Amino acid sequence: MYSTCNIRYAITNSFRVISQTQGTELKLVILAGLCGGWVWAGRSDLLPEVQEKPALNNLDVENSRTPGSNAHKNNNECRKDVFNVAFMESSSTYLWRDRYNKTYYGPVYRAVETFPRVTGILLHHVPATYASVGTLLQNGTVDFCMTPLYLTPQRNPFTRSTVPMIQAPYCMVIRRAPLYPYGRVLLVPYEPLTWAAFLGALTVAVLAMHVVHLLGRLEKPWAPGDVTVERALLDVVQVTLTGGCRRPAQSLAQRIALGALLLFALVVNNAYSGQLLGLLANPPRHQDPARLADAARSLRSVYMTNDLKAAVSDANKDGSLNELLLKMRPKTFGINVKKLENMTQYGDEGIFDNTDDFKMYAYLVELTDHGQTELTQVSECFFRPGYQGFLVRRNSSAFDVLSTFALRIVQAGMYDHWKVKQRHHMDADGVTVPAGVMWRRPKPLSLSTLAGPFNVLAIVWVIAALLCGIEVIVRMLQTKKRFWR
């Protein structure tokens, strides 16, 4: 927990920033960001443990960098020059190879590559798989991983994430103290005030990177001179992960303004923003958990059999599967159970019979051991590349639900029209699956989707962000200074 002195200093500094800022709209944006950051960072299960470390003079620091020195051994608890990071070759967001043994670098690989240059910490890559990352973290084989793994304190009490409750490529997962004495090094400067500044920028960067990734922009290696959306967002990710950047924003206000502007640009340019707002306004609700859970248990037989057609038909013999899917789906998405029944199992090349305009968005109700009702994905083996599911806990906070829905709806919307191309890659299980996406014409926004408390807050935030951005640009032009300098 944070000491009273640290909290008092953060409060004082927050009001100092607000008092020195000109412009009512910008002050409101800063105040909203600070309040959100304080509420988010105030959750005791997410606060990094503060560890008292002895002060080091320059001589001790130089000696500690020498392997085998006494100072290096004595100060091992407070500094570490090399960290082990999980290297998941099969992850498309990190690094993977296709059937022709060509290597493709994802956004996570680039972010990890820039980490040593920003922080001065050396990284040692340890080979890992999607299934073994949690074990490697628990036994200390790796110090951290950057992965889309959905690791929460409830499921993995020994881990801590820089982006709790958000399944995102830029999620840094480490072990919790006291199991991991170096957690404070990696999480610096994640103080409450810094959370307030970077939380918005992180969410926007994650959403934008998901959009870019699903559009297929990351299927080729980056050339040194390429100017791409990914490289533009990488600076935001560096700020989010490390608190520093080669060209950092000058102040807290500018960082919040940057995040607000990116959010505004994302909402304007996101072809499925109407579906996003519609889902936030009308989240799926289950009315009969017991009956739907029975259908879910029947459907889980798909996990245990190779005959997908027979398993789906058996689960839907009394119409319960139809009722399950219709109750759990968003209104803007269509579900066709017949296409599930007609889908064949994987062939040698992973080609399906029904590959043209395939749509399937299913939501499965499952009763957990703790009595909570969750929405979880039916099975990845239905349609591995195209399927995206929701996972929302009944007692989740508004921010958890908002961030999870935002990520999932963007993913699902991008795969609304999926067409398999003659290009394949190996997934984590060693199964050859098709890869590729065909973009379709954007859907226009509908006035019916602009209702609901979440949408009202989003619209107010976008308007405030626009006014804030105009004020920052005008001030930048007046002072004749570059925004990043």
PLY file of the C-alpha trace (Angstrom):
ply
format ascii 1.0
element vertex 485
property float x
property float y
property float z
element edge 484
property int vertex1
property int vertex2
end_header
0.00 0.00 0.00
1.07 3.57 -0.52
2.14 5.57 2.50
0.27 8.66 3.68
3.19 10.81 2.61
3.06 9.54 -0.96
-0.69 10.03 -1.18
-0.44 13.57 0.23
2.28 14.42 -2.27
0.29 13.02 -5.18
-2.82 14.99 -4.17
-0.82 18.20 -3.82
0.88 17.68 -7.14
-2.44 16.91 -8.84
-4.05 20.15 -7.72
-0.88 22.04 -8.65
-1.17 20.73 -12.21
-4.82 21.75 -12.39
-4.19 25.21 -10.95
-1.41 25.91 -13.46
-3.49 24.81 -16.45
-5.39 27.36 -18.53
-8.72 26.53 -20.04
-11.88 25.14 -18.46
-12.21 22.19 -20.81
-8.64 21.09 -20.25
-9.08 21.33 -16.49
-12.16 19.13 -16.69
-10.29 16.55 -18.73
-7.40 16.53 -16.27
-9.75 16.30 -13.29
-11.65 13.41 -14.89
-8.42 11.60 -15.60
-7.15 12.14 -12.07
-10.38 10.90 -10.53
-10.39 7.82 -12.72
-6.77 7.12 -11.95
-7.28 7.51 -8.22
-10.27 5.17 -8.23
-8.44 2.61 -10.33
-5.17 2.80 -8.40
-7.03 2.83 -5.09
-7.93 -0.84 -5.42
-5.63 -2.57 -2.98
-5.29 -5.72 -5.07
-3.81 -3.73 -7.95
-1.35 -1.52 -6.07
2.29 -2.55 -6.38
3.90 -3.28 -3.05
6.31 -0.55 -1.98
9.62 -2.01 -0.89
12.16 -0.02 1.06
15.49 -0.12 -0.77
18.83 1.16 0.50
20.19 4.20 -1.26
23.10 3.54 -3.61
25.90 5.96 -4.32
27.59 6.15 -7.70
30.42 3.82 -6.68
27.98 1.17 -5.53
26.06 1.45 -8.77
29.21 1.02 -10.87
30.34 -1.94 -8.76
26.91 -3.52 -8.93
27.21 -3.66 -12.71
30.35 -5.79 -12.44
29.46 -9.51 -12.36
30.89 -11.30 -9.36
31.55 -8.18 -7.28
30.52 -8.03 -3.64
28.37 -4.99 -4.26
26.54 -6.90 -6.96
25.75 -9.68 -4.51
24.74 -7.34 -1.69
22.50 -5.21 -3.86
20.90 -8.12 -5.69
17.65 -7.50 -3.84
17.33 -3.93 -5.12
18.61 -4.10 -8.69
18.87 -6.60 -11.47
20.48 -5.90 -14.81
19.09 -8.83 -16.80
15.46 -9.95 -16.84
14.06 -13.12 -18.37
11.08 -12.53 -20.65
8.88 -15.29 -22.03
9.39 -15.74 -25.77
6.23 -17.18 -27.32
7.08 -17.96 -30.91
3.61 -19.22 -31.72
1.92 -15.94 -30.77
1.03 -13.76 -33.75
1.35 -10.65 -31.58
4.91 -11.60 -30.66
6.67 -13.66 -33.31
5.62 -16.55 -35.52
6.70 -18.40 -38.63
4.54 -19.50 -41.51
4.67 -22.78 -43.42
7.51 -21.42 -45.56
9.56 -20.67 -42.43
9.27 -16.93 -42.90
9.45 -14.93 -39.70
6.85 -12.28 -38.88
7.26 -9.77 -36.08
4.23 -8.57 -34.15
3.68 -5.44 -32.05
4.67 -7.14 -28.80
8.04 -8.09 -30.24
8.70 -4.48 -31.23
7.67 -3.20 -27.82
9.95 -5.67 -26.04
12.73 -4.78 -28.45
12.56 -1.12 -27.46
12.26 -1.84 -23.74
16.04 -2.12 -23.08
16.75 1.12 -24.94
14.22 3.02 -22.88
14.87 1.53 -19.44
18.48 0.35 -19.65
17.38 -3.13 -18.53
18.72 -6.06 -20.54
16.31 -8.82 -21.55
16.99 -12.51 -22.00
14.38 -14.36 -24.06
13.24 -17.71 -22.69
11.30 -20.02 -25.07
7.75 -20.56 -23.87
4.32 -21.59 -25.08
0.91 -20.15 -24.39
0.14 -22.93 -21.93
3.45 -22.82 -20.05
3.76 -19.09 -19.39
1.84 -19.24 -16.11
4.01 -22.08 -14.80
7.21 -20.31 -15.83
6.08 -17.19 -13.99
5.17 -19.13 -10.88
8.43 -21.05 -10.56
10.56 -18.03 -11.41
11.96 -19.23 -14.73
10.88 -15.95 -16.34
10.61 -12.56 -14.68
7.76 -11.28 -16.81
5.93 -11.80 -20.06
4.08 -9.57 -22.49
1.16 -11.57 -23.69
-2.58 -11.53 -24.36
-3.02 -14.07 -21.56
-6.06 -13.30 -19.43
-4.36 -13.46 -16.02
-6.38 -12.08 -13.11
-5.67 -12.06 -9.36
-8.57 -14.47 -8.86
-7.19 -17.04 -11.30
-3.48 -16.43 -10.78
-2.87 -15.01 -7.29
0.88 -15.12 -7.82
0.88 -12.72 -10.78
0.40 -9.00 -11.26
-0.45 -7.25 -14.50
0.22 -3.70 -15.62
-3.17 -3.75 -17.33
-5.51 -5.60 -14.96
-8.68 -7.15 -16.37
-7.81 -6.23 -19.97
-6.82 -8.93 -22.42
-4.42 -7.02 -24.61
-1.12 -7.58 -26.42
0.57 -4.92 -24.32
-0.17 -6.61 -21.02
2.96 -7.08 -18.92
2.49 -9.88 -16.40
4.93 -10.36 -13.53
5.00 -12.25 -10.26
3.63 -10.60 -7.16
5.85 -9.53 -4.28
7.27 -10.99 -2.07
7.68 -13.84 -4.57
9.22 -11.40 -6.99
11.50 -8.75 -5.41
12.08 -6.95 -8.71
8.47 -6.08 -9.43
9.01 -2.54 -8.30
11.73 -2.10 -10.92
9.48 -3.09 -13.81
6.43 -1.18 -12.59
8.18 2.14 -11.99
6.76 4.78 -12.29
3.28 3.31 -11.77
2.21 5.68 -9.00
-1.43 6.78 -8.70
-0.75 10.05 -10.51
0.97 8.22 -13.35
-1.92 5.76 -13.59
-4.22 8.74 -14.14
-2.08 10.01 -16.99
-1.37 6.77 -18.84
-4.50 4.68 -18.36
-6.40 6.40 -21.14
-3.46 6.34 -23.52
-2.94 2.64 -22.85
-6.55 1.71 -23.53
-6.54 3.68 -26.77
-3.25 2.17 -27.87
-4.52 -1.34 -27.17
-7.74 -0.75 -29.08
-5.94 0.78 -32.01
-3.35 -1.99 -32.11
-6.12 -4.59 -32.12
-7.73 -2.82 -35.07
-4.44 -2.63 -36.93
-3.60 -6.24 -36.13
-6.97 -7.54 -37.26
-6.72 -5.58 -40.47
-3.71 -7.66 -41.36
-1.24 -4.77 -41.26
1.16 -6.77 -39.12
1.57 -9.77 -41.42
4.82 -8.50 -42.91
8.05 -7.45 -41.18
8.64 -3.77 -40.68
11.31 -2.15 -42.81
13.58 0.36 -41.03
12.18 3.29 -43.01
8.51 2.38 -42.88
6.13 4.98 -41.52
3.15 3.00 -40.27
0.36 3.32 -37.77
2.09 0.73 -35.63
5.24 2.82 -35.32
3.21 5.91 -34.48
1.43 4.07 -31.68
4.65 2.50 -30.42
5.65 5.76 -28.74
2.39 5.73 -26.79
3.04 2.13 -25.77
6.56 3.01 -24.62
5.17 5.76 -22.43
2.56 3.38 -21.07
4.96 0.57 -20.25
7.97 2.48 -19.02
6.80 5.96 -18.13
9.39 7.44 -20.48
9.91 7.90 -24.17
12.47 9.33 -26.54
10.08 12.22 -27.16
7.85 12.35 -24.09
5.04 14.81 -23.65
6.01 17.77 -21.53
3.34 17.56 -18.86
0.55 15.50 -17.43
-1.96 17.68 -19.27
-0.35 16.99 -22.63
-0.28 13.26 -21.97
-3.97 13.23 -21.14
-4.65 15.41 -24.16
-2.72 12.98 -26.36
-4.75 10.05 -25.08
-7.98 11.98 -25.57
-7.06 12.92 -29.12
-6.21 9.32 -29.98
-9.51 8.22 -28.50
-11.35 10.80 -30.58
-9.55 9.68 -33.74
-10.32 6.04 -32.96
-14.04 6.70 -32.46
-14.28 8.74 -35.65
-12.36 6.29 -37.83
-13.57 3.04 -36.29
-15.97 1.54 -38.79
-17.72 -0.42 -36.06
-18.04 2.36 -33.50
-21.80 2.14 -33.88
-21.74 -1.50 -32.84
-19.37 -0.63 -30.01
-21.71 2.02 -28.61
-24.73 -0.20 -29.18
-23.24 -3.08 -27.22
-22.20 -0.81 -24.35
-25.73 0.57 -24.20
-27.37 -2.87 -24.43
-25.07 -5.45 -22.83
-26.18 -9.09 -23.15
-28.18 -10.35 -20.19
-29.12 -13.88 -19.21
-32.57 -14.52 -17.73
-32.42 -18.22 -16.86
-28.85 -19.18 -15.85
-29.77 -22.72 -14.80
-31.43 -23.67 -18.09
-28.77 -21.99 -20.17
-26.07 -23.71 -18.11
-27.58 -27.08 -19.06
-27.31 -26.18 -22.71
-23.77 -24.99 -22.11
-22.77 -28.28 -20.53
-24.23 -30.13 -23.50
-22.32 -27.92 -25.86
-19.07 -28.55 -24.00
-19.11 -32.06 -25.41
-17.61 -30.46 -28.50
-14.36 -30.26 -26.57
-14.24 -34.03 -26.19
-15.12 -35.23 -29.68
-13.81 -34.96 -33.20
-17.24 -35.09 -34.77
-18.20 -31.43 -34.53
-21.34 -31.79 -36.60
-22.80 -34.54 -34.40
-21.86 -32.72 -31.20
-23.49 -29.45 -32.23
-26.60 -31.20 -33.53
-26.96 -33.14 -30.28
-26.60 -30.01 -28.18
-29.28 -28.29 -30.27
-31.79 -31.17 -30.48
-34.30 -29.48 -28.16
-33.62 -25.95 -29.38
-31.79 -25.00 -26.19
-28.66 -24.07 -28.08
-30.63 -21.72 -30.30
-32.13 -20.10 -27.23
-28.73 -19.85 -25.61
-27.14 -18.13 -28.58
-30.04 -15.79 -29.20
-30.12 -14.64 -25.58
-26.40 -14.08 -25.29
-25.68 -12.38 -28.60
-25.56 -8.61 -29.16
-28.39 -7.25 -31.28
-26.04 -6.11 -34.02
-24.55 -9.56 -34.63
-26.12 -12.52 -36.38
-25.74 -16.15 -35.32
-26.49 -19.04 -37.61
-26.51 -22.37 -35.79
-27.06 -24.23 -39.08
-23.67 -23.08 -40.25
-22.22 -24.63 -37.11
-23.86 -27.91 -37.98
-22.64 -27.78 -41.57
-19.07 -26.99 -40.64
-16.64 -29.85 -41.06
-13.65 -30.72 -38.96
-10.12 -29.63 -39.77
-8.51 -31.14 -42.83
-4.85 -31.59 -43.53
-4.54 -27.97 -44.64
-7.15 -26.58 -42.28
-9.62 -25.77 -45.06
-13.35 -25.63 -44.30
-16.18 -26.47 -46.65
-18.13 -23.41 -45.61
-15.55 -20.63 -45.89
-17.50 -17.95 -47.72
-19.09 -15.23 -45.59
-18.91 -17.30 -42.41
-20.38 -15.61 -39.33
-20.53 -17.11 -35.87
-20.64 -15.19 -32.60
-21.67 -17.49 -29.77
-21.73 -16.81 -26.04
-21.71 -19.63 -23.56
-23.03 -19.37 -20.01
-20.98 -21.35 -17.55
-21.38 -21.72 -13.79
-17.99 -21.59 -12.10
-16.88 -23.27 -8.90
-17.48 -20.03 -7.00
-21.08 -19.79 -8.13
-20.45 -16.90 -10.50
-22.06 -16.84 -13.90
-19.61 -16.09 -16.67
-19.72 -15.65 -20.39
-16.94 -17.58 -22.04
-16.09 -18.65 -25.55
-17.74 -21.80 -26.85
-14.73 -23.45 -28.39
-11.84 -22.22 -30.42
-12.08 -25.31 -32.59
-15.32 -24.02 -34.15
-13.52 -21.40 -36.18
-10.15 -20.50 -34.73
-9.23 -17.31 -36.59
-12.70 -15.77 -36.74
-14.24 -16.40 -33.36
-14.05 -13.88 -30.54
-15.95 -14.25 -27.27
-16.82 -12.21 -24.21
-15.80 -12.83 -20.63
-17.63 -10.66 -18.12
-18.00 -11.35 -14.42
-21.21 -10.52 -12.64
-19.42 -8.41 -10.01
-17.06 -6.65 -12.40
-16.58 -2.92 -12.09
-17.84 -0.55 -14.75
-14.33 0.03 -16.04
-13.67 -3.71 -16.35
-16.87 -4.24 -18.33
-16.26 -1.17 -20.49
-12.69 -2.06 -21.38
-13.45 -5.74 -21.99
-16.46 -5.01 -24.16
-14.55 -2.38 -26.12
-11.75 -4.78 -26.96
-13.99 -7.71 -27.76
-16.46 -5.80 -29.90
-13.64 -4.41 -32.04
-12.23 -7.90 -32.49
-15.60 -9.43 -33.32
-16.58 -6.62 -35.66
-13.42 -6.94 -37.69
-14.24 -10.60 -38.33
-17.86 -9.98 -39.31
-17.06 -11.05 -42.87
-14.30 -13.62 -42.85
-12.91 -15.21 -45.97
-10.14 -17.74 -45.86
-7.16 -17.06 -48.07
-4.59 -19.58 -49.20
-2.19 -18.61 -46.47
-1.61 -20.60 -43.31
0.34 -20.57 -40.09
0.80 -22.91 -37.16
-1.12 -22.13 -34.00
-0.06 -22.88 -30.43
-1.41 -26.43 -30.59
0.49 -27.27 -33.76
-2.67 -27.32 -35.88
-2.46 -25.71 -39.30
-5.18 -23.09 -39.54
-6.02 -20.53 -42.21
-5.06 -16.91 -41.70
-6.30 -13.82 -43.48
-9.14 -11.32 -43.32
-11.16 -9.46 -45.90
-12.33 -6.01 -44.90
-15.86 -5.00 -45.77
-17.53 -1.63 -46.19
-17.96 0.26 -42.88
-21.38 0.43 -41.33
-22.86 3.90 -40.75
-23.59 5.11 -37.25
-27.19 4.82 -36.11
-28.94 7.25 -33.79
-30.38 4.30 -31.89
-26.88 3.38 -30.75
-26.26 6.77 -29.14
-28.40 6.07 -26.08
-27.38 4.84 -22.69
-25.15 6.11 -19.87
-21.94 4.72 -21.34
-22.57 6.46 -24.64
-23.41 9.78 -23.01
-20.14 9.67 -21.09
-18.27 8.70 -24.25
-19.79 11.58 -26.22
-18.98 14.08 -23.45
-15.43 12.75 -23.30
-15.00 13.05 -27.07
-16.28 16.64 -27.07
-13.98 17.54 -24.19
-11.08 15.83 -25.93
-11.74 17.80 -29.12
-11.81 21.11 -27.27
-8.73 20.10 -25.33
-6.86 19.19 -28.50
-7.76 22.47 -30.18
-6.53 24.40 -27.16
-3.26 22.49 -27.05
-2.65 22.99 -30.78
-3.40 26.71 -30.58
-1.09 27.11 -27.61
1.62 25.15 -29.40
1.36 27.40 -32.45
1.44 30.50 -30.29
4.59 29.45 -28.48
6.17 28.16 -31.73
7.26 25.00 -29.99
6.86 21.47 -31.19
4.40 19.39 -29.22
6.88 16.56 -28.63
9.89 18.68 -27.75
0 1
1 2
2 3
3 4
4 5
5 6
6 7
7 8
8 9
9 10
10 11
11 12
12 13
13 14
14 15
15 16
16 17
17 18
18 19
19 20
20 21
21 22
22 23
23 24
24 25
25 26
26 27
27 28
28 29
29 30
30 31
31 32
32 33
33 34
34 35
35 36
36 37
37 38
38 39
39 40
40 41
41 42
42 43
43 44
44 45
45 46
46 47
47 48
48 49
49 50
50 51
51 52
52 53
53 54
54 55
55 56
56 57
57 58
58 59
59 60
60 61
61 62
62 63
63 64
64 65
65 66
66 67
67 68
68 69
69 70
70 71
71 72
72 73
73 74
74 75
75 76
76 77
77 78
78 79
79 80
80 81
81 82
82 83
83 84
84 85
85 86
86 87
87 88
88 89
89 90
90 91
91 92
92 93
93 94
94 95
95 96
96 97
97 98
98 99
99 100
100 101
101 102
102 103
103 104
104 105
105 106
106 107
107 108
108 109
109 110
110 111
111 112
112 113
113 114
114 115
115 116
116 117
117 118
118 119
119 120
120 121
121 122
122 123
123 124
124 125
125 126
126 127
127 128
128 129
129 130
130 131
131 132
132 133
133 134
134 135
135 136
136 137
137 138
138 139
139 140
140 141
141 142
142 143
143 144
144 145
145 146
146 147
147 148
148 149
149 150
150 151
151 152
152 153
153 154
154 155
155 156
156 157
157 158
158 159
159 160
160 161
161 162
162 163
163 164
164 165
165 166
166 167
167 168
168 169
169 170
170 171
171 172
172 173
173 174
174 175
175 176
176 177
177 178
178 179
179 180
180 181
181 182
182 183
183 184
184 185
185 186
186 187
187 188
188 189
189 190
190 191
191 192
192 193
193 194
194 195
195 196
196 197
197 198
198 199
199 200
200 201
201 202
202 203
203 204
204 205
205 206
206 207
207 208
208 209
209 210
210 211
211 212
212 213
213 214
214 215
215 216
216 217
217 218
218 219
219 220
220 221
221 222
222 223
223 224
224 225
225 226
226 227
227 228
228 229
229 230
230 231
231 232
232 233
233 234
234 235
235 236
236 237
237 238
238 239
239 240
240 241
241 242
242 243
243 244
244 245
245 246
246 247
247 248
248 249
249 250
250 251
251 252
252 253
253 254
254 255
255 256
256 257
257 258
258 259
259 260
260 261
261 262
262 263
263 264
264 265
265 266
266 267
267 268
268 269
269 270
270 271
271 272
272 273
273 274
274 275
275 276
276 277
277 278
278 279
279 280
280 281
281 282
282 283
283 284
284 285
285 286
286 287
287 288
288 289
289 290
290 291
291 292
292 293
293 294
294 295
295 296
296 297
297 298
298 299
299 300
300 301
301 302
302 303
303 304
304 305
305 306
306 307
307 308
308 309
309 310
310 311
311 312
312 313
313 314
314 315
315 316
316 317
317 318
318 319
319 320
320 321
321 322
322 323
323 324
324 325
325 326
326 327
327 328
328 329
329 330
330 331
331 332
332 333
333 334
334 335
335 336
336 337
337 338
338 339
339 340
340 341
341 342
342 343
343 344
344 345
345 346
346 347
347 348
348 349
349 350
350 351
351 352
352 353
353 354
354 355
355 356
356 357
357 358
358 359
359 360
360 361
361 362
362 363
363 364
364 365
365 366
366 367
367 368
368 369
369 370
370 371
371 372
372 373
373 374
374 375
375 376
376 377
377 378
378 379
379 380
380 381
381 382
382 383
383 384
384 385
385 386
386 387
387 388
388 389
389 390
390 391
391 392
392 393
393 394
394 395
395 396
396 397
397 398
398 399
399 400
400 401
401 402
402 403
403 404
404 405
405 406
406 407
407 408
408 409
409 410
410 411
411 412
412 413
413 414
414 415
415 416
416 417
417 418
418 419
419 420
420 421
421 422
422 423
423 424
424 425
425 426
426 427
427 428
428 429
429 430
430 431
431 432
432 433
433 434
434 435
435 436
436 437
437 438
438 439
439 440
440 441
441 442
442 443
443 444
444 445
445 446
446 447
447 448
448 449
449 450
450 451
451 452
452 453
453 454
454 455
455 456
456 457
457 458
458 459
459 460
460 461
461 462
462 463
463 464
464 465
465 466
466 467
467 468
468 469
469 470
470 471
471 472
472 473
473 474
474 475
475 476
476 477
477 478
478 479
479 480
480 481
481 482
482 483
483 484
